[in-house]
Amino acid sequence: MAQITGYIFDAVVVEGDTAFTLPALCRACGLDSKQLMALVAEGVLDPAGHSPQDWVFGGQSLRTALAAQRLMQDLEMDMSGVAMVLDLLGEIASLRSQLSRSCTR
C-alpha cells in the first residue's frame, strides 16, 4: 500500500499598497505588540506615524514580520539576531538583483 505524504503550506497574498495598523499586523503575523515594537526599535520595520497608536505598516511589513516570527520561533533568535539575519537576507537579495541586471547587459 502506498504511503501518502502531504505538506501544508500557508500563503498570504498582500498587495504592496495594503496598510496595517499595529493591532491588525499583530493579528496577521502572530506576534504581539511588544514584539512588533521591538522590531521597529531594531529598524526591521519602519511604520509611518509618530507613536504606536498612529503607526501604519505597508504590505511588505507583513512579509518581514512573518519572517521574523519564524526566525524567533524556529531558531529561537532574539530581536538583534533577527534584525541582523533579515538585514543580511535583504543585502543578498539586492546583490543578486544587481548581478542579474549586470549579466543581462
Buried (B, 14 or more C-beta within 10 A) or exposed (E): EEEEEEEEEEEEEBEEEBBBBBEBBBEBBEBEEEBBBBBBEBEBBEBEEEEBEEBBBBBEBBEBBBBBBBBBEEEEBEBEBBBEBBEEEEEEEEEEEEEEEEEEE
